[in-house]
């Protein structure tokens, strides 16, 4: 079969036809080219193509995509709320509040259209007459062109382009404006404009501007106020200044006239609005109360670490992500902690020489107000203000005002930043900001939530947070964890430890190290409880040595206090740590030795309300229900691992209650509620401490100079730090129930002699803090053994009978025996009342 012939002929035929057609086209083209008009049309088309190519390369090639505006989200500040959900701080470099189109009053929209773009709803993005006018003005006038940009073009410039003023940018604006008009609706474009336009006073968008200039929301503005806001896009810094009030008034009235010309207001409204003054409020700060500055700064650090600072870091950045952050800050306790620490710092500073410790600025010319304002130094204590000494008995403030300065320390010189307080009419006196520093933390001991932070006198004077960042020696506040180690290694609260000289050989290089008590001397053999209550160094070191210093450092590491070498000096607080770590460790004692992680942030939401951190966060549905729904109450599983024996933790807390009742913190006894705590004083003394609290709240603080130096021989934790906690507790705990510390299951409470530690029969503890008989907590089988001795029987007014009747007084049968003593009956009554021995 001849099947190959047709296939072989087809390529030849096609090639012939293509060649013939091409030859015909060339012939025809040569004929056309002989025509002059054809040649000119060809040259024009080529030139047009080249021009379009050049135009695309110069203007349109790298323009951003207008479609991106559909999903555009304005940079919004992060707002932090307190434990009650009330906003108290925001992180923003620009004031900005985003509204929906329906939220803008129609009159406000008309004001902006009258001022910026009357034909907005009718044009396609470009105002061609305006462009012609702008070109004419730039050719024949030195003035900058006006009225050329539509609102759509301004959106393109603000969101997609730069602020460069050139013909190139104007062309790009026009191109993007056409694209935007095809991608978005008119209301969407206008919403972007009204939310993004820069209007001065660091405000972006009309809602932020309404708050900045009038202290109102947009729905509360009057007609003349709306007209004023509409003039700001042209020159916000000019029209917003008091010295240009006449210029702003003229421009505002022009806008009102344009609104009337377009039929958007009546003659009566026009006349009334033109008769109104500008009514601008003075430059304001944020609307938030100045509370929790150090707390907010700690939250900011954590958010930046998690999400980044600016939009380049991601969609949830601190300064543009629009996050809503629920913190654990308790406003009442924060205010109480701030006041207590400040008052304590001022008490220590009283009577000391004034020092220029706030900084200095140049006041040699009239630009000192801006220099001073740029320092951001401010004070909100009582009626104090931050100012700068101008010399010749004058003080200046950040707003440029000045006043008379009465007197003043001899060490003060012109340019010193100072704290002043009013002293009559337009007169001030110098106040001394304490040079000594300190930090305070308040924490919930059951979940680790930090309720208050105060890291110094004022965060606007020094942002260094001494509560979370300052590394300090904790002194005697470390001792409870040394005794906890001893309790885990065979000792009990009644174990006898010698309070006497103790020396150790540290090797040929270091020689012999001898320890001493704070007051010197020793008291001989004493119970562990007494040693902790009286903060005896020698007993603590001896307990650490007998328990093994490696075990002590393991405990300190498990309690997240610090990682230290196995030297005995660390049992007395020689290692550095922070107030936050120490307070958290004491909270773990109250929490029965279960691990806690201190938290400042409960959760963070994005701008749409979705919780984005922590990742496994779940809402507690029905937790705030007003009435019980009959269903079982929720039971939350304990969080955190067990880092200390729960009974050991309770034993330590129980002994620390004695520190309040008769130890180094006895000044707190008059608060008349269950409290535990420990004072601390480091060598020098350079730092003084107190850490303690109740079953519901634990707080801790220290005082000391930022560059550690001697605070004076009188400085002790009991005399300086404990009174600060006392002032705080009077306010913070005023409405708290007086709940005792709860002992964990398996704890044995036994009556013992407070000083000897021996078991007691026939006597009971009383409410007297100096009672010789107390309840002591023991682990099972570690309490003092019971015995039958003649003196014990005499104390019980009991007589021995038969051998089978001399059974243990703790036996249940003894309570029912006919010969049971009064003491035994009282034992049984107590056991029955308390539900058994625990």
Buried (B, 14 or more C-beta within 10 A) or exposed (E): EEEEEEEEEEEEEEEEEEEEEEEEEEEEEEEEEEEEEEEEEEEEEEEEEEEEEEEEEEBBEEBBEBEEBEEBBBBBBBBBBBBEEEBBBBBBEBBBBBBEBEBBBEBBBBBBBBBBBBEBEEBEBBBEEBBEBBBEBBEEEEEEBEBBBBBBBBBBBBBBBEEEEEEEBBBBBBBBBBBBBEBBEBBBBBBBBBBBBBBBBBBBBBBBBBBBBBBBBBEEBBBBBBBBBBBBBEBBEBBBBEEBBEBBBEBBBBBBBBBBEEEBBEEEBBEBBBEBEBEBEEEEEBEBBBBBBBBBBBBBBBBBEBBBBBBEBEBBBBBBBBBBBBBBBBBBBBBBBBBBBBBBBBBBBEEEEBBBBBBBBEBEEEEBBEBBBEBEBBBBBEEBBBBBBBEEEBBBBBEEEBBBBBEBBEEBEBBBBBBBBEBEEEBBBBBBBBBBBBBBBBBBBBBBBBBBBBBBBBBBBBBBBBBBBBEBBBBBBBBBBBBBBBBBEEBBBBBBBBBBEBEBEEEEEEEEBEBEBBEEEBBEEBBBBBBBBBBBBBBBBBBBBBBBBEBBBBBBEBBBBBEBEBBBBBBBBBBEBBBBBBBBBBBBBBBBBBBBEBBBBBBBBBBEEEBBBEEEEEEEEEEEEEEEEEEEEEEEEEEBEBBBBBBBBBBBBBBBBBBBBBBBBBBBBEBEBBBBBBBBBBBBBBBBBBBBBBBBBBBBBBBBBBEBEEBEEEBBBBBBBBBBBBBBBEBBBEEEEEEEBEBBEEBBBBBBBBEBBEBBBBBEBEEEBEBBBBEBBBBEEBBBEEEEEEEBBEBBEBEEEEEEEEEEBBEEEBBEEEEBBEBBEEBBEEBEEEEEBB
